[in-house]
Amino acid sequence: ALCLSPKEYNEKTGLAIFCPITSQSKGYPFEVSIPDNITIHGVVLSDQLKSLDWRTRNARFACTLSDKELTEVLGKLRTLL
């Protein structure tokens, strides 16, 4: 999953705001493709924002998404808010 919330928030609350990532691209308008040079492969589902307990789920850092893809995710999210 792509974490969108700041580290300070995550540590203080035990929660984090995520967009899920799937390896099954279906061509939906809110999908954002992850480049091939990133460790994680697939698409970010930017319309499925979730607040989750990252400690219970044993979430861990895997890689950093480029500014280009992050900007695209946030732009698509803005259309929903």
Number of C-alpha atoms within 10 A of each C-alpha: 19 21 19 17 13 10 11 10 12 18 12 9 10 13 18 23 19 20 19 16 21 16 12 9 14 9 10 9 10 18 21 20 19 19 14 9 7 13 11 17 15 17 21 24 24 24 19 13 16 15 13 15 15 18 13 9 8 7 13 9 8 11 10 12 15 11 9 8 15 18 12 16 22 13 13 18 17 11 9 8 5
